[in-house]
């Protein structure tokens, strides 16, 4: 009877024992009582994945120029057409412009003044050597020559900037291509009035340029990446581009630029890649699908309900042994439907509490608050 009474008393004490907390470990004295409330899963490393996005092809701005007229005037003649290959400084159109005529006049005047100042300086130099002129007069003539030379250089440099040649004096302003390439867009007609304020800081989304010259053998691809996948897109990452115009065919590319901020409207990350288009199959402004090939994901997947947030930090509970659960801070990664990736804090094979993590957190919080 005494033995039976002792066993009965021991079982009552075990049944009435309450959960305890030791540091970051929660102890459940009788795990069987919580078997229906606490479930365990063993996470595995996230499988390698291929990410696919929608993208759009654009001209490569590093080899593209949008041509506007720097002078106001009227288009007299169009020299080049869409699809034509033009060298650098080749005329695209001829524009009758009073402003250009004024620039030509200034350049001619500067040349005449320089020639005159040069003859005067040579004359005073000869007179000074024979003692017929004062040094002061010679120095003034040389100063006039230096000023005339500076003005001539400025005026001719201006002409070269606008026409590509400092010796180009013509009745019409030759609107030239700053680079060599193919004309892919033309928005100009004979008799059309053009003004320099149409440029609007080279913003083609507001005003169409008169000509667009580019190298179509190289294109850009623009992709908007969701925030959850943003961390996996790095400059230099390879791309695989597919187009509905060429089913079953792929085009390789590479990530060049990853934006430093999300788009405030779409809350996506803008990524820019480049691809070789030497065959001229792809066209600018095509919609394409873009794949980031399989990349290793250094994360383990756990059920989303296993992770809970406290202030600005994420935690999970890991079963050390039956009835003993350690609270661990983790760094979360990508989202996979009902699962979530954990980049730091747990490893494959850890026994993570799936159901009951909030129950254990309540026990932990009560114990900490009570202490």
Beta strands, then each sheet from edge to edge (+ up, - down):
strand 1: 20-22
strand 2: 25-27
strand 3: 40-42
strand 4: 44-45
strand 5: 49-59
strand 6: 64-67
strand 7: 73-78
strand 8: 85-86
strand 9: 91-96
strand 10: 173-176
strand 11: 181-186
strand 12: 193-194
strand 13: 211-214
strand 14: 218-225
strand 15: 238-242
strand 16: 250-262
strand 17: 269-276
strand 18: 287-295
strand 19: 300-303
strand 20: 308-310
strand 21: 313-321
strand 22: 324-336
strand 23: 339-344
strand 24: 351-353
sheet 1: 1+ 2- 22+ 21- 20+
sheet 2: 1+ 2- 22+ 23- 19+ 4-
sheet 3: 3+ 24-
sheet 4: 5+ 14- 17+ 16- 15+ 18- 5+
sheet 5: 6+ 13- 11+ 8-
sheet 6: 10+ 9- 7+ 12-
end
